[in-house]
Amino acid sequence: MQKKLKIILKKNDLLLNNMAKKKAFALRINEELLKAVEKWAADEFRSTNGQLEWMLNKCLKDVKRQPKKKEDK
């Protein structure tokens, strides 16, 4: 039982260490645009912030401008 718990804790530590650090910033956005994003987020069961992050990642991927991962640098 303790061995399984240690393995789970190690996996969780790896996941936390690999998560990107997030930086807060203010965003000024048109009210109608924000409402559309909020609706899309709700339809996808995401938070508005999560939806915006997903949209930005998708756009960066589509134009091949994704940030490099730490191991790729």
C-alpha positions in Angstrom: 0.0 0.0 0.0 2.8 2.5 0.9 4.7 1.6 -2.2 1.7 2.4 -4.4 1.2 5.7 -2.5 4.8 6.7 -3.1 4.5 6.0 -6.8 1.3 8.1 -7.0 3.0 10.9 -5.1 6.0 10.8 -7.4 3.7 10.9 -10.5 1.9 13.9 -9.0 5.2 15.7 -8.3 6.3 15.1 -12.0 3.0 16.5 -13.2 3.2 19.6 -11.0 6.8 20.2 -12.1 5.9 19.9 -15.8 3.0 22.3 -15.6 3.7 25.6 -17.1 4.0 28.5 -14.8 1.1 30.9 -15.3 1.3 34.7 -15.3 -1.8 36.8 -14.6 -2.4 39.9 -16.7 -5.4 42.2 -17.4 -7.2 41.8 -20.7 -9.4 44.5 -22.2 -11.9 42.8 -24.5 -15.1 43.8 -26.3 -18.1 42.9 -24.3 -19.8 40.9 -27.2 -16.6 39.0 -27.9 -16.3 38.1 -24.2 -19.9 36.9 -24.1 -19.2 34.7 -27.2 -16.1 33.2 -25.6 -18.0 32.6 -22.3 -20.7 30.8 -24.2 -18.2 28.7 -26.1 -16.4 27.9 -22.9 -19.6 26.8 -21.2 -20.5 24.6 -24.2 -17.1 22.9 -23.9 -17.3 22.6 -20.1 -14.3 24.9 -19.7 -13.7 28.1 -17.7 -13.5 31.3 -19.7 -9.8 31.5 -18.9 -9.3 27.8 -19.9 -11.1 28.5 -23.2 -9.0 31.6 -24.0 -5.8 29.6 -23.2 -7.0 26.7 -25.5 -7.9 29.2 -28.3 -4.4 30.8 -28.1 -2.6 27.5 -28.0 -4.6 26.3 -31.0 -3.9 29.5 -33.0 -0.2 29.3 -32.2 -0.1 25.6 -33.2 -2.0 26.4 -36.5 0.7 29.0 -37.5 3.5 26.8 -36.1 4.5 29.4 -33.5 4.1 27.2 -30.4 6.5 28.0 -27.6 9.2 25.4 -27.3 9.0 22.9 -24.4 11.7 23.0 -21.8 13.3 19.8 -23.1 13.3 21.2 -26.7 15.3 24.4 -25.8 
